[in-house]
Amino acid sequence: MSNFTKITVSATVNAPIEKVWDCFNNPEHVVNWNAASDDWYCPKSTNDLRVGGSFNHTMAAKDGSFSFDFEGVYSAITTNESIAYGLSDGRQILVTFEKSGDSVIVTEVFDAETQNPIEMQQGGWQAILNNFKGYVEGL
């Protein structure tokens, strides 16, 4: 059991589960939605979606002032249902995809890091998930 505070964010995406899953995991899509605000973007994404596989999403400020790699290793994957992964600092994330009529409820439960306030982390992750929802629904 981790000593991290758990944070939950969620969005209802009005699209079929297969489309939601593909857009969430395919690097060709990830680079189009993976940013918390308009002054950030995701210039590069790689994803080896299998247990023991890893992903790396580069997050960068559009003005070139800062960038970092968000990366992790998958510990469990159930296609169209859930993804679990760990980060190098020991934090764990669980993403679930729950069908609800013609929509999919995407929920992310993640261990908070200790550098930034909980509210800021929740706001950032929620903003990225909201971008994801808008991107998928706009396709």
C-alpha positions, 0 to 999 in steps of 0.5 A: 500500500502506498503512502501517497494521497489518491486523487481522482479525475473523470470525464464522460466521453460521448464516443464508442469505447473502441474509439476512446481506447484508441485515442487514449493510447495511440501516440498519433492521437496522444500528441493532439490532446495531452496538455493541461493548458493552451500554452503547453503541448505534447511534441512526442509520444511513444507507447508500448501498450503491454504489461511490462511495456512503457510509455513516454509523453514529452510535455513542453511549454510552447514558448520553449521555456520548459519540458519534461518526460512523463513516463511509466511502465504498465503493470496491468491492461484489460483492453477497453476496460482498464490500464494500470501503470507505475512511475519511476518515483513509485506513484501508481495510476489506474485508468478505467474505461466504463461504458455508459450507454453511448458514452464512456466514463474515463476515470483516472485515480493517481497517487499525488506527488509531493511538490505541488498542492493537491488542488493544482495536481487535480486541476491539471490532470482534469484539464488534460482529461477534458482536452481528451474528451474534446479531442475525441468528440471532435473527431 
